Amino acid sequence: MRVSFSIWVLLALSAASPAYAQAESAGAAPQICLAASDQKLADLEARKRQLERDIVANPNSRKAREELLEVMFRIECARKVEPQAPTEFARRSVAPRAAPPPPAEVVEVTTYYATNRKETRGAEPVKVYGNVGDNDLHYGRAVVSVPLNRPPGTVTLPSLWKLEREADPRKHFILRSVTPLGMDATLKEMGAKLRGISTKALLVFVHGYNTTFDEAAMRTAQIAHDLQFPGLAMFYSWPSAGSVVRYWQDEETARLSEEVFEQVLEDIAKLPASDIYVVGHSMGNRVVGHALQSQADKGRTPKNLREVVLAAPDVSVEIFRSRIAPRLAAMRGTRTTIYASSSDIALKASKVVHGFRRVGETDGEVFTYPGLETVDATNASSAARAYGHLYIVDSPSVLKDIRFLIGRKVQAGLRGLSQVGTTPNLYWRLP
């Protein structure tokens, strides 16, 4: 039976979700692989070559592109020859157990947020904000319970395969509370906390496609905890539909959210933070990149913006090179680091869909630009884990590199990376 194009591509790109990432990091076979398990690799490779010839002959054939996309994922599935565990249970709302675990097993991470999602006013934390966009920008606080007994880079969630019907704080991430405060109250509280700590640093995470508000909160808490970030953590949650079949909707929503994130940048520039670090992932890099481009054009880039990390950017190389990269390179006092990989199946799929190479995909060529640092993370990015798309948060070696990058402000050449090429095509490779 032929699986529809939209399900194939969006399932692949769904690796942006913490729930799916947890399943993949546990070694589970994606559902699309189960559907394609009866196909032979040689037949798939032959069909791929035929489709590539068809596209060369007729570049505008969307049907051929769609089928090529399906075949690409089937090939990846066919290469998974080792037996796989059942797929972990993904996104679902669960109630935490009443009795809290001993303090040594859990830590609560306080994050702050800005979002243009509409409030649903649900009683549970996971239901405070939905997936519909709002004309208003909301600010507040989100507290996440993080289990300490877990591998770095994982966001562990309950699994039906393990008969886990409710969240156990000792094992699972739990969104404890979401408190809307408004911009003034949020910035006031954040300002007071920053003035009370020695490291006055702010980490801002911008998620990618197929991510709900609660998933963004949990992922931000995981990043801050695993990086041992000494300052405050914050996330901007644009209204992704949080659905594997809404890639095209998320593209439009991300575009509409660029100006909103501009406002967020202007708001947080008022904080007494000596250093601001912005980390974007996947489609979220479109929001980050275009917002910073616009800020630079207006001469309003935050003076305390120290680092921009663009992880697995699902951004056209042509657009990035001509419009965004020149502005980022010209920002005084701000370093931009791009993490990319040739094992990123999700971005390979995006390239097929759009017809243009993505900044975060290094298959055949690594994107470089004078004044920006590019790190090839292929060695730390396994295609069998979350389609190789979440290495920025689930790879211990990448997390360690970012810890040196942000925590110690160490440039690529001093972080133990391998130098590849020469200027202006110089980039770095994780061992």
SULUR-V388599 format. One record per residue. N is the residue number from 0. RES is the residue in three letters. PSI is psi as a letter, one per 20 degrees, with the letter a starting at -180 (* if undefined). OMEGA is omega in degrees with one decimal (NA if undefined). Layout:
n=N res=RES psi=PSI omega=OMEGA
n=N res=RES psi=PSI omega=OMEGA
This chain:
n=0 res=MET psi=p omega=-176.0
n=1 res=ARG psi=p omega=178.4
n=2 res=VAL psi=p omega=-174.9
n=3 res=SER psi=q omega=-178.7
n=4 res=PHE psi=g omega=-174.9
n=5 res=SER psi=h omega=-179.7
n=6 res=ILE psi=g omega=-178.2
n=7 res=TRP psi=g omega=-175.8
n=8 res=VAL psi=h omega=-174.7
n=9 res=LEU psi=h omega=172.3
n=10 res=LEU psi=h omega=-179.5
n=11 res=ALA psi=g omega=-177.5
n=12 res=LEU psi=i omega=-178.6
n=13 res=SER psi=i omega=179.0
n=14 res=ALA psi=i omega=177.5
n=15 res=ALA psi=h omega=-177.3
n=16 res=SER psi=p omega=177.7
n=17 res=PRO psi=h omega=-178.1
n=18 res=ALA psi=g omega=179.0
n=19 res=TYR psi=h omega=179.9
n=20 res=ALA psi=g omega=179.3
n=21 res=GLN psi=h omega=178.6
n=22 res=ALA psi=g omega=-177.8
n=23 res=GLU psi=h omega=-178.1
n=24 res=SER psi=h omega=177.6
n=25 res=ALA psi=i omega=177.0
n=26 res=GLY psi=j omega=-176.4
n=27 res=ALA psi=q omega=178.6
n=28 res=ALA psi=p omega=176.2
n=29 res=PRO psi=q omega=-177.6
n=30 res=GLN psi=h omega=-179.4
n=31 res=ILE psi=h omega=177.4
n=32 res=CYS psi=h omega=177.0
n=33 res=LEU psi=h omega=-179.0
n=34 res=ALA psi=h omega=-174.9
n=35 res=ALA psi=j omega=-171.5
n=36 res=SER psi=i omega=-175.8
n=37 res=ASP psi=j omega=-177.4
n=38 res=GLN psi=q omega=-178.5
n=39 res=LYS psi=q omega=-177.2
n=40 res=LEU psi=g omega=-178.1
n=41 res=ALA psi=g omega=178.6
n=42 res=ASP psi=g omega=-179.8
n=43 res=LEU psi=g omega=178.8
n=44 res=GLU psi=h omega=179.2
n=45 res=ALA psi=g omega=179.2
n=46 res=ARG psi=h omega=178.3
n=47 res=LYS psi=g omega=-179.7
n=48 res=ARG psi=h omega=179.0
n=49 res=GLN psi=g omega=179.9
n=50 res=LEU psi=h omega=177.7
n=51 res=GLU psi=h omega=176.7
n=52 res=ARG psi=h omega=179.1
n=53 res=ASP psi=h omega=-179.2
n=54 res=ILE psi=h omega=175.8
n=55 res=VAL psi=g omega=-179.6
n=56 res=ALA psi=h omega=-178.7
n=57 res=ASN psi=n omega=-173.9
n=58 res=PRO psi=h omega=-176.7
n=59 res=ASN psi=j omega=-178.8
n=60 res=SER psi=o omega=179.6
n=61 res=ARG psi=h omega=179.9
n=62 res=LYS psi=g omega=179.6
n=63 res=ALA psi=h omega=178.6
n=64 res=ARG psi=g omega=-179.6
n=65 res=GLU psi=g omega=179.6
n=66 res=GLU psi=h omega=177.5
n=67 res=LEU psi=h omega=178.6
n=68 res=LEU psi=g omega=178.3
n=69 res=GLU psi=g omega=-177.8
n=70 res=VAL psi=h omega=178.7
n=71 res=MET psi=g omega=-179.4
n=72 res=PHE psi=h omega=177.6
n=73 res=ARG psi=h omega=177.3
n=74 res=ILE psi=g omega=178.5
n=75 res=GLU psi=h omega=178.9
n=76 res=CYS psi=g omega=-178.0
n=77 res=ALA psi=h omega=179.5
n=78 res=ARG psi=i omega=178.6
n=79 res=LYS psi=n omega=-172.7
n=80 res=VAL psi=i omega=-178.3
n=81 res=GLU psi=q omega=176.9
n=82 res=PRO psi=q omega=-176.2
n=83 res=GLN psi=q omega=175.5
n=84 res=ALA psi=r omega=178.2
n=85 res=PRO psi=q omega=-179.9
n=86 res=THR psi=p omega=177.7
n=87 res=GLU psi=q omega=174.9
n=88 res=PHE psi=p omega=-176.5
n=89 res=ALA psi=b omega=-166.8
n=90 res=ARG psi=o omega=172.6
n=91 res=ARG psi=q omega=179.0
n=92 res=SER psi=p omega=-179.4
n=93 res=VAL psi=q omega=179.0
n=94 res=ALA psi=p omega=179.3
n=95 res=PRO psi=q omega=176.6
n=96 res=ARG psi=q omega=-174.6
n=97 res=ALA psi=g omega=-175.8
n=98 res=ALA psi=p omega=178.6
n=99 res=PRO psi=q omega=179.3
n=100 res=PRO psi=r omega=176.2
n=101 res=PRO psi=q omega=-177.0
n=102 res=PRO psi=h omega=-176.3
n=103 res=ALA psi=i omega=-175.3
n=104 res=GLU psi=i omega=-173.6
n=105 res=VAL psi=q omega=171.3
n=106 res=VAL psi=q omega=176.4
n=107 res=GLU psi=p omega=-178.5
n=108 res=VAL psi=p omega=177.8
n=109 res=THR psi=p omega=175.7
n=110 res=THR psi=r omega=174.9
n=111 res=TYR psi=q omega=-174.5
n=112 res=TYR psi=q omega=166.3
n=113 res=ALA psi=p omega=-178.9
n=114 res=THR psi=q omega=170.7
n=115 res=ASN psi=k omega=168.9
n=116 res=ARG psi=q omega=178.6
n=117 res=LYS psi=p omega=176.5
n=118 res=GLU psi=p omega=175.0
n=119 res=THR psi=i omega=177.9
n=120 res=ARG psi=k omega=175.2
n=121 res=GLY psi=q omega=-177.2
n=122 res=ALA psi=h omega=-179.2
n=123 res=GLU psi=q omega=-179.8
n=124 res=PRO psi=h omega=-177.3
n=125 res=VAL psi=i omega=-176.3
n=126 res=LYS psi=j omega=179.9
n=127 res=VAL psi=h omega=178.9
n=128 res=TYR psi=p omega=179.1
n=129 res=GLY psi=b omega=-175.9
n=130 res=ASN psi=j omega=178.5
n=131 res=VAL psi=p omega=-179.5
n=132 res=GLY psi=q omega=-179.6
n=133 res=ASP psi=q omega=176.6
n=134 res=ASN psi=i omega=-178.4
n=135 res=ASP psi=q omega=176.3
n=136 res=LEU psi=p omega=-176.2
n=137 res=HIS psi=q omega=176.3
n=138 res=TYR psi=q omega=177.7
n=139 res=GLY psi=a omega=-176.9
n=140 res=ARG psi=p omega=176.3
n=141 res=ALA psi=p omega=-179.6
n=142 res=VAL psi=p omega=-176.5
n=143 res=VAL psi=p omega=173.8
n=144 res=SER psi=p omega=-175.4
n=145 res=VAL psi=p omega=177.0
n=146 res=PRO psi=p omega=-177.7
n=147 res=LEU psi=h omega=-177.9
n=148 res=ASN psi=m omega=-179.2
n=149 res=ARG psi=q omega=175.3
n=150 res=PRO psi=q omega=175.9
n=151 res=PRO psi=q omega=178.1
n=152 res=GLY psi=i omega=-178.2
n=153 res=THR psi=q omega=169.2
n=154 res=VAL psi=n omega=-174.2
n=155 res=THR psi=p omega=-178.8
n=156 res=LEU psi=r omega=179.1
n=157 res=PRO psi=q omega=-178.5
n=158 res=SER psi=p omega=176.3
n=159 res=LEU psi=h omega=178.8
n=160 res=TRP psi=h omega=177.4
n=161 res=LYS psi=j omega=179.9
n=162 res=LEU psi=k omega=177.8
n=163 res=GLU psi=o omega=-175.8
n=164 res=ARG psi=i omega=175.0
n=165 res=GLU psi=q omega=-174.3
n=166 res=ALA psi=p omega=175.1
n=167 res=ASP psi=o omega=-177.0
n=168 res=PRO psi=h omega=179.6
n=169 res=ARG psi=i omega=-176.9
n=170 res=LYS psi=h omega=-166.5
n=171 res=HIS psi=q omega=170.1
n=172 res=PHE psi=p omega=179.2
n=173 res=ILE psi=p omega=173.4
n=174 res=LEU psi=o omega=-173.1
n=175 res=ARG psi=g omega=-176.7
n=176 res=SER psi=q omega=171.8
n=177 res=VAL psi=o omega=-174.5
n=178 res=THR psi=o omega=174.8
n=179 res=PRO psi=p omega=-176.9
n=180 res=LEU psi=i omega=-171.0
n=181 res=GLY psi=q omega=-174.5
n=182 res=MET psi=g omega=-174.8
n=183 res=ASP psi=g omega=-178.2
n=184 res=ALA psi=h omega=179.9
n=185 res=THR psi=g omega=-179.7
n=186 res=LEU psi=h omega=177.7
n=187 res=LYS psi=g omega=179.2
n=188 res=GLU psi=g omega=178.6
n=189 res=MET psi=g omega=179.3
n=190 res=GLY psi=g omega=179.3
n=191 res=ALA psi=g omega=178.9
n=192 res=LYS psi=g omega=179.9
n=193 res=LEU psi=h omega=179.0
n=194 res=ARG psi=h omega=-177.5
n=195 res=GLY psi=i omega=179.9
n=196 res=ILE psi=q omega=-175.5
n=197 res=SER psi=h omega=179.3
n=198 res=THR psi=o omega=-174.7
n=199 res=LYS psi=m omega=-175.2
n=200 res=ALA psi=q omega=-179.6
n=201 res=LEU psi=p omega=176.7
n=202 res=LEU psi=p omega=-179.3
n=203 res=VAL psi=o omega=-179.1
n=204 res=PHE psi=p omega=176.6
n=205 res=VAL psi=o omega=-173.9
n=206 res=HIS psi=r omega=-180.0
n=207 res=GLY psi=b omega=-177.8
n=208 res=TYR psi=q omega=173.4
n=209 res=ASN psi=l omega=-179.0
n=210 res=THR psi=p omega=176.6
n=211 res=THR psi=r omega=-178.9
n=212 res=PHE psi=g omega=-177.2
n=213 res=ASP psi=h omega=177.0
n=214 res=GLU psi=h omega=177.3
n=215 res=ALA psi=h omega=179.0
n=216 res=ALA psi=g omega=-179.1
n=217 res=MET psi=h omega=-179.9
n=218 res=ARG psi=h omega=178.4
n=219 res=THR psi=g omega=178.0
n=220 res=ALA psi=g omega=179.3
n=221 res=GLN psi=g omega=-179.3
n=222 res=ILE psi=g omega=-178.5
n=223 res=ALA psi=g omega=-178.6
n=224 res=HIS psi=g omega=-176.8
n=225 res=ASP psi=h omega=175.8
n=226 res=LEU psi=i omega=-174.5
n=227 res=GLN psi=l omega=-175.5
n=228 res=PHE psi=p omega=-172.9
n=229 res=PRO psi=i omega=-177.5
n=230 res=GLY psi=b omega=178.7
n=231 res=LEU psi=q omega=177.2
n=232 res=ALA psi=q omega=-178.3
n=233 res=MET psi=q omega=173.8
n=234 res=PHE psi=q omega=170.7
n=235 res=TYR psi=p omega=-178.7
n=236 res=SER psi=n omega=174.7
n=237 res=TRP psi=q omega=-170.1
n=238 res=PRO psi=m omega=169.8
n=239 res=SER psi=q omega=-179.1
n=240 res=ALA psi=i omega=179.6
n=241 res=GLY psi=k omega=-176.9
n=242 res=SER psi=q omega=-178.8
n=243 res=VAL psi=i omega=-177.6
n=244 res=VAL psi=j omega=-177.5
n=245 res=ARG psi=k omega=-179.4
n=246 res=TYR psi=g omega=-176.9
n=247 res=TRP psi=h omega=176.3
n=248 res=GLN psi=g omega=179.1
n=249 res=ASP psi=h omega=177.0
n=250 res=GLU psi=g omega=179.9
n=251 res=GLU psi=h omega=179.9
n=252 res=THR psi=g omega=178.0
n=253 res=ALA psi=g omega=178.8
n=254 res=ARG psi=g omega=-179.8
n=255 res=LEU psi=i omega=-176.8
n=256 res=SER psi=i omega=-177.6
n=257 res=GLU psi=g omega=179.6
n=258 res=GLU psi=h omega=178.1
n=259 res=VAL psi=g omega=179.1
n=260 res=PHE psi=h omega=172.7
n=261 res=GLU psi=g omega=179.4
n=262 res=GLN psi=h omega=177.5
n=263 res=VAL psi=g omega=179.3
n=264 res=LEU psi=g omega=178.9
n=265 res=GLU psi=h omega=-179.6
n=266 res=ASP psi=g omega=-176.3
n=267 res=ILE psi=i omega=176.5
n=268 res=ALA psi=i omega=179.7
n=269 res=LYS psi=i omega=-177.2
n=270 res=LEU psi=q omega=177.5
n=271 res=PRO psi=l omega=179.2
n=272 res=ALA psi=p omega=178.9
n=273 res=SER psi=h omega=-178.0
n=274 res=ASP psi=p omega=175.5
n=275 res=ILE psi=p omega=179.4
n=276 res=TYR psi=p omega=179.4
n=277 res=VAL psi=p omega=178.8
n=278 res=VAL psi=o omega=178.1
n=279 res=GLY psi=q omega=178.3
n=280 res=HIS psi=p omega=171.0
n=281 res=SER psi=c omega=-179.1
n=282 res=MET psi=h omega=176.7
n=283 res=GLY psi=h omega=178.0
n=284 res=ASN psi=h omega=173.4
n=285 res=ARG psi=g omega=178.2
n=286 res=VAL psi=g omega=-178.4
n=287 res=VAL psi=g omega=-175.2
n=288 res=GLY psi=g omega=-177.9
n=289 res=HIS psi=h omega=177.3
n=290 res=ALA psi=g omega=179.0
n=291 res=LEU psi=h omega=175.6
n=292 res=GLN psi=g omega=-179.9
n=293 res=SER psi=g omega=178.1
n=294 res=GLN psi=g omega=179.9
n=295 res=ALA psi=g omega=179.1
n=296 res=ASP psi=h omega=-179.5
n=297 res=LYS psi=i omega=-178.7
n=298 res=GLY psi=k omega=-174.9
n=299 res=ARG psi=k omega=177.8
n=300 res=THR psi=p omega=179.3
n=301 res=PRO psi=p omega=-176.8
n=302 res=LYS psi=h omega=-178.2
n=303 res=ASN psi=j omega=175.5
n=304 res=LEU psi=o omega=-173.0
n=305 res=ARG psi=h omega=-174.4
n=306 res=GLU psi=p omega=171.6
n=307 res=VAL psi=o omega=178.9
n=308 res=VAL psi=o omega=179.2
n=309 res=LEU psi=o omega=-174.5
n=310 res=ALA psi=p omega=178.7
n=311 res=ALA psi=l omega=-173.9
n=312 res=PRO psi=p omega=173.8
n=313 res=ASP psi=m omega=-175.4
n=314 res=VAL psi=p omega=177.9
n=315 res=SER psi=p omega=177.8
n=316 res=VAL psi=g omega=-177.3
n=317 res=GLU psi=g omega=179.8
n=318 res=ILE psi=g omega=-177.7
n=319 res=PHE psi=g omega=-177.4
n=320 res=ARG psi=h omega=-174.1
n=321 res=SER psi=h omega=-171.9
n=322 res=ARG psi=g omega=-170.1
n=323 res=ILE psi=g omega=-175.3
n=324 res=ALA psi=g omega=-179.9
n=325 res=PRO psi=h omega=-179.8
n=326 res=ARG psi=g omega=179.8
n=327 res=LEU psi=g omega=-178.7
n=328 res=ALA psi=h omega=-176.5
n=329 res=ALA psi=i omega=-178.3
n=330 res=MET psi=o omega=-179.3
n=331 res=ARG psi=p omega=178.4
n=332 res=GLY psi=j omega=-179.7
n=333 res=THR psi=p omega=176.4
n=334 res=ARG psi=q omega=177.3
n=335 res=THR psi=p omega=178.8
n=336 res=THR psi=p omega=178.7
n=337 res=ILE psi=p omega=172.7
n=338 res=TYR psi=p omega=-176.3
n=339 res=ALA psi=r omega=-176.5
n=340 res=SER psi=q omega=174.3
n=341 res=SER psi=i omega=178.3
n=342 res=SER psi=j omega=-176.0
n=343 res=ASP psi=n omega=-177.1
n=344 res=ILE psi=h omega=-179.7
n=345 res=ALA psi=g omega=-180.0
n=346 res=LEU psi=h omega=172.4
n=347 res=LYS psi=h omega=178.1
n=348 res=ALA psi=g omega=178.8
n=349 res=SER psi=h omega=177.9
n=350 res=LYS psi=g omega=178.6
n=351 res=VAL psi=g omega=-177.7
n=352 res=VAL psi=g omega=-173.1
n=353 res=HIS psi=h omega=-178.6
n=354 res=GLY psi=j omega=179.8
n=355 res=PHE psi=q omega=178.6
n=356 res=ARG psi=q omega=-179.4
n=357 res=ARG psi=q omega=-178.5
n=358 res=VAL psi=h omega=-175.9
n=359 res=GLY psi=j omega=-176.1
n=360 res=GLU psi=p omega=-171.8
n=361 res=THR psi=j omega=-178.2
n=362 res=ASP psi=o omega=179.6
n=363 res=GLY psi=h omega=-177.6
n=364 res=GLU psi=q omega=178.3
n=365 res=VAL psi=p omega=179.9
n=366 res=PHE psi=p omega=174.2
n=367 res=THR psi=q omega=177.3
n=368 res=TYR psi=p omega=-179.5
n=369 res=PRO psi=p omega=179.6
n=370 res=GLY psi=i omega=176.3
n=371 res=LEU psi=q omega=177.5
n=372 res=GLU psi=p omega=178.3
n=373 res=THR psi=p omega=178.3
n=374 res=VAL psi=p omega=175.9
n=375 res=ASP psi=o omega=-176.5
n=376 res=ALA psi=k omega=-176.8
n=377 res=THR psi=g omega=-177.9
n=378 res=ASN psi=h omega=-179.7
n=379 res=ALA psi=j omega=-174.3
n=380 res=SER psi=o omega=179.5
n=381 res=SER psi=p omega=179.0
n=382 res=ALA psi=h omega=-180.0
n=383 res=ALA psi=i omega=-179.1
n=384 res=ARG psi=o omega=179.1
n=385 res=ALA psi=k omega=179.5
n=386 res=TYR psi=k omega=178.3
n=387 res=GLY psi=k omega=-171.6
n=388 res=HIS psi=i omega=-174.7
n=389 res=LEU psi=k omega=-177.3
n=390 res=TYR psi=h omega=-178.3
n=391 res=ILE psi=h omega=-178.1
n=392 res=VAL psi=i omega=-177.6
n=393 res=ASP psi=j omega=178.9
n=394 res=SER psi=o omega=178.7
n=395 res=PRO psi=h omega=-178.5
n=396 res=SER psi=h omega=177.1
n=397 res=VAL psi=g omega=177.8
n=398 res=LEU psi=h omega=178.4
n=399 res=LYS psi=g omega=-179.9
n=400 res=ASP psi=g omega=178.7
n=401 res=ILE psi=h omega=177.8
n=402 res=ARG psi=g omega=175.9
n=403 res=PHE psi=h omega=-178.1
n=404 res=LEU psi=g omega=-175.7
n=405 res=ILE psi=g omega=-174.1
n=406 res=GLY psi=h omega=-177.2
n=407 res=ARG psi=i omega=177.9
n=408 res=LYS psi=l omega=-177.0
n=409 res=VAL psi=p omega=179.2
n=410 res=GLN psi=r omega=-172.3
n=411 res=ALA psi=h omega=-176.3
n=412 res=GLY psi=i omega=-178.6
n=413 res=LEU psi=j omega=-176.9
n=414 res=ARG psi=j omega=178.8
n=415 res=GLY psi=k omega=178.2
n=416 res=LEU psi=q omega=178.4
n=417 res=SER psi=p omega=177.5
n=418 res=GLN psi=p omega=179.5
n=419 res=VAL psi=p omega=177.7
n=420 res=GLY psi=a omega=178.6
n=421 res=THR psi=r omega=178.1
n=422 res=THR psi=p omega=8.2
n=423 res=PRO psi=j omega=-178.3
n=424 res=ASN psi=k omega=-178.8
n=425 res=LEU psi=p omega=170.6
n=426 res=TYR psi=r omega=-173.2
n=427 res=TRP psi=q omega=-176.3
n=428 res=ARG psi=p omega=175.0
n=429 res=LEU psi=p omega=-179.5
n=430 res=PRO psi=* omega=NA
